[in-house]
Amino acid sequence: MANKWEYATVPLLVHATKQILDTWGEDGWELVQVVPGPNNPEQLVAYLKREKQA
């Protein structure tokens, strides 16, 4: 059976980027990509994924 994934988008605060990513990583989320926010290019958004639980 193929893996199934779930995804999340998370705003990153510049002064707490590592803490935010570490927190999500502890819950099994893997960072896929970081992109500029749609309304403010200085605001970063992280895209994360993890294997979906059965």
N, C-alpha and C positions, 0 to 999 in steps of 0.2 A: 504494500500500500504506500502511496506517495505521501511525503510529508505535507502537512497542512500548516499554514502560517497565519499568525495574526499580526497586525501592524498598529503602531501608535505614532502620532506626531506630538512633539513636545517642544514648547518654547524654551530656549536656552538663555539664561541670564548670564551675561558676560562675567560677572564677578563670582558666579557659582557653577560654572559649566561642569567642572570635574565632579563636584558633589552631586549634581543632578544626574549625570551619566552613571556615576557609581551606584546611586540609589536604584535607578532603573536596571542596571546590570545585575544587582543583587536579586532582582525579581525575574531574572532569566532573559531580559531583553538585550538584543545585540544591535549596536549602532550600524545603520546602513549608510546614511548620508546626512550631511548638514547643509542646509541651503538658506539663503537670505529670506527673511519673512516677506509676505506678499505686500504688506502695507508700509513696511519700514525695512529697507535693506540692511540696516545696522542691527536689527533684531534677527537672531538666528533661530532656525527651527530644525530640530533633530528628527529624523525618521528612524524608527526602531522596529525590529521584528523579533518574534520568538515563536517556537513551535507551539502550535495549538494543542491544548490538552484534550484528550478524547472524552 
